[in-house]
Amino acid sequence: MVVLNLFKQRVREGKKSLALLIDPDDINKSGLGAVINAAIENRVDYFFVGGSLITTNNLSSVIECIKSQSSIPCVLFPGNAIHIHSDADAILFLSLISGRNPELLIGQHVVAAPVIKRSRLEVIPTGYMLIHSGKPTSVSYMSNTQPIPNDKPSLAVSTAMAGEMLGLQCIYLDAGSGAIEPVPSKMIKAVKRNIDSTLIVGGGINTTRKAKEALEAGADIIVIGNAAQKNLSVLAEVSDVVECFNQELNVN
């Protein structure tokens, strides 16, 4: 449980973390090298690899490149039961607890479990919660579920608490790829106040202001994806925000 223990250790220490989400459909091998180098230079803590719909055969090559060129933990962020690769370090075993689609609550997990059991992957049980972001996203379409309204923090809190009580080790609040608006600070703050699990927040974090707001509200790990792949300078800027938080912790 190396990666999960790292999550928990950093939470205990009050340290914030940055994850870079790479969608194998949205990147080619020539561009991946630059992204990996930028991640190393900008102190990215984790690579999350996956997406709602992977239509190419790039998953294997993306993981191979990450593992060969960096020591940053590579964590699968699967869209379904076939998005599994044993060369990654860990897998977020996502249960879509914000929706009522049984396939994504337990169905896909039953299919994937034997494959994961035979692999060397570390399994990180994660409660995945979709939050309304201002427009339909790929993940809401593919999951056939309605996101939690972004003005209903109490509903998000109850859902996250239920996931934690079921034994899920992480809670992931996601506005979705290309979200107009990120998860609201009020919702992040309310959820963090009521759970002890690692809180991951992603979707729509494409500026330093949005990154800072998510961290101040209580996110333990923030995830950026599309914004960084389109403009690597965003990665450097968000990394500096995370670093500032952690430096202030050391000073205090």
C-alpha positions in Angstrom: 0.0 0.0 0.0 2.8 2.4 -0.9 0.8 5.0 -2.8 -2.2 5.0 -0.4 0.2 5.3 2.6 1.8 8.2 0.9 -1.6 9.9 0.4 -2.4 9.3 4.1 1.1 10.4 5.3 0.9 13.7 3.5 -2.6 14.3 4.8 -1.4 13.7 8.4 1.4 16.2 7.8 -1.0 18.8 6.3 0.9 18.7 3.0 -0.9 19.4 -0.3 -0.3 17.3 -3.4 -0.6 17.8 -7.2 -1.7 15.1 -9.6 -1.4 15.4 -13.4 -4.1 13.6 -15.3 -3.1 12.2 -18.6 -5.8 11.0 -21.0 -4.2 8.5 -23.4 -6.7 9.7 -26.1 -5.5 13.3 -25.8 -1.8 12.9 -26.1 0.7 11.4 -28.6 4.1 9.9 -27.8 6.1 12.9 -29.0 4.1 15.2 -26.8 4.2 12.9 -23.8 7.9 13.3 -23.3 7.6 17.0 -22.8 4.7 16.6 -20.4 6.7 14.1 -18.3 9.7 16.4 -18.2 7.5 19.3 -17.2 6.0 17.1 -14.4 9.4 16.3 -13.1 10.6 19.9 -13.2 7.5 21.1 -11.5 7.4 18.6 -8.7 4.2 16.8 -9.6 3.4 14.2 -7.0 1.4 11.7 -9.0 0.4 10.8 -12.5 -3.2 9.8 -12.9 -3.7 8.0 -16.2 -7.1 7.3 -17.8 -10.3 8.9 -19.0 -14.0 8.4 -19.5 -13.6 6.9 -23.0 -10.3 5.5 -24.2 -10.6 4.7 -27.9 -6.9 4.3 -28.8 -4.3 1.7 -27.8 -2.1 4.4 -26.1 -2.7 3.3 -22.5 0.2 0.8 -22.5 2.7 3.2 -24.2 1.7 6.1 -22.0 2.4 4.0 -18.8 5.6 2.6 -20.3 6.9 6.1 -21.0 6.0 7.4 -17.6 7.6 4.5 -15.8 10.8 4.6 -17.9 11.3 8.4 -17.7 10.3 9.2 -14.1 9.9 7.9 -10.6 6.6 9.7 -10.0 3.9 7.2 -9.0 1.7 6.2 -11.9 -1.9 5.7 -10.8 -4.7 4.3 -13.1 -7.8 6.4 -13.3 -10.1 3.9 -15.1 -13.2 4.7 -17.0 -14.3 1.0 -17.1 -13.1 -2.5 -16.4 -10.8 -2.8 -19.4 -8.7 0.2 -18.5 -6.2 -1.8 -16.5 -2.5 -2.2 -16.9 -0.3 -4.1 -14.5 2.8 -1.9 -15.1 1.2 1.0 -13.3 1.9 1.4 -9.6 -1.7 1.6 -8.3 -5.3 1.9 -9.4 -8.1 4.2 -8.1 -10.8 1.5 -7.7 -13.6 4.0 -8.4 -17.1 3.5 -7.1 -19.4 6.2 -8.6 -21.3 6.9 -5.3 -22.9 10.1 -6.6 -24.9 8.2 -9.1 -27.3 5.3 -9.1 -25.9 3.4 -12.0 -25.2 -0.2 -10.6 -22.6 -0.9 -13.3 -20.4 1.9 -11.9 -21.3 1.2 -8.2 -20.3 -2.5 -8.3 -20.9 -4.1 -11.8 -17.6 -3.1 -13.5 -15.7 -3.9 -10.3 -16.9 -7.5 -10.3 -15.6 -7.8 -13.9 -12.3 -6.1 -13.1 -11.6 -7.8 -9.7 -10.0 -11.0 -10.9 -7.7 -9.2 -13.4 -6.6 -6.7 -10.7 -6.1 -9.5 -8.2 -3.7 -11.2 -10.5 -1.8 -8.0 -11.2 0.8 -6.2 -9.1 -1.4 -3.2 -8.8 -2.0 -1.5 -5.5 -5.8 -1.0 -5.1 -7.0 2.3 -3.7 -10.8 2.1 -2.9 -12.1 5.5 -4.0 -15.6 7.1 -3.7 -16.0 9.0 -7.0 -18.5 11.9 -7.0 -19.5 13.9 -10.0 -20.3 17.6 -9.3 -22.3 19.7 -11.7 -19.9 22.1 -13.6 -22.1 24.2 -15.7 -22.3 22.0 -18.8 -22.6 18.2 -19.6 -19.2 16.5 -19.5 -17.9 13.3 -21.0 -18.0 11.5 -17.7 -21.6 12.3 -17.0 -22.6 11.2 -20.5 -20.6 8.0 -20.3 -21.7 7.1 -16.8 -25.3 7.8 -17.6 -25.7 9.6 -14.2 -26.7 13.0 -13.0 -24.0 15.0 -11.2 -24.6 16.4 -7.7 -25.9 20.0 -8.0 -23.0 22.3 -7.2 -25.3 24.3 -4.8 -26.1 21.3 -2.6 -23.1 20.9 -0.3 -25.1 18.9 2.2 -25.9 16.3 -0.4 -22.2 16.0 -1.2 -21.3 15.7 2.5 -23.9 12.9 3.1 -22.6 11.1 0.0 -19.0 11.4 1.0 -19.7 10.3 4.6 -21.6 7.2 3.4 -18.6 6.3 1.1 -16.2 6.6 4.0 -18.5 4.5 6.2 -18.5 1.8 3.5 -14.7 1.7 3.9 -13.6 3.8 0.9 -10.1 5.3 1.5 -10.4 8.3 -0.7 -13.2 10.7 -1.8 -12.8 12.2 -5.3 -14.9 15.3 -6.1 -14.8 15.8 -9.9 -16.4 18.5 -12.0 -15.3 16.6 -15.1 -12.9 17.2 -17.9 -13.2 20.6 -19.5 -15.6 21.8 -16.8 -16.7 25.4 -17.0 -16.6 25.8 -13.2 -14.6 23.7 -10.7 -16.0 22.1 -7.6 -17.2 25.1 -5.4 -15.0 25.9 -2.4 -18.1 25.8 -0.1 -18.7 22.2 -1.1 -15.0 21.2 -0.7 -14.9 22.8 2.7 -18.1 21.1 3.9 -16.9 17.6 2.7 -13.5 18.0 4.2 -14.9 19.0 7.5 -16.9 15.8 7.7 -14.5 13.1 6.5 -11.1 11.8 7.5 -10.3 10.2 4.1 -8.0 11.7 1.6 -9.9 14.3 -0.4 -9.1 14.6 -4.1 -10.5 17.4 -6.2 -10.4 17.8 -10.0 -12.1 19.2 -13.0 -12.0 22.8 -14.1 -8.8 23.7 -12.2 -7.2 25.7 -14.9 -5.9 28.8 -13.1 -3.8 29.5 -10.1 -6.8 31.2 -8.5 -8.9 28.1 -8.8 -6.1 25.9 -7.5 -5.6 28.1 -4.5 -9.3 28.2 -3.7 -9.5 24.4 -3.8 -6.5 24.0 -1.6 -7.7 26.6 0.9 -11.0 24.9 1.1 -9.4 21.6 2.1 -8.5 19.6 -1.0 -5.6 17.3 -0.1 -4.8 16.5 -3.8 -5.7 18.7 -6.7 -5.9 17.3 -10.2 -5.2 19.1 -13.4 -5.4 17.6 -16.9 -6.6 19.4 -20.0 -5.4 22.8 -19.0 -1.8 21.5 -18.5 -1.7 19.4 -21.6 -2.8 22.4 -23.7 -0.4 24.8 -21.9 2.4 23.5 -19.8 2.9 26.9 -18.2 -0.3 26.2 -16.3 1.4 23.2 -14.7 4.3 25.3 -13.5 1.9 28.0 -12.1 -0.3 25.5 -10.2 2.8 23.7 -8.9 4.1 26.9 -7.4 0.7 27.4 -5.6 1.0 23.9 -4.1 4.6 24.5 -3.1 3.7 27.8 -1.4 1.2 26.0 0.7 3.7 23.4 1.8 6.4 26.0 2.5 4.1 28.0 4.7 3.4 24.8 6.6 7.1 24.3 7.3 7.5 27.9 8.4 4.6 27.7 10.8 
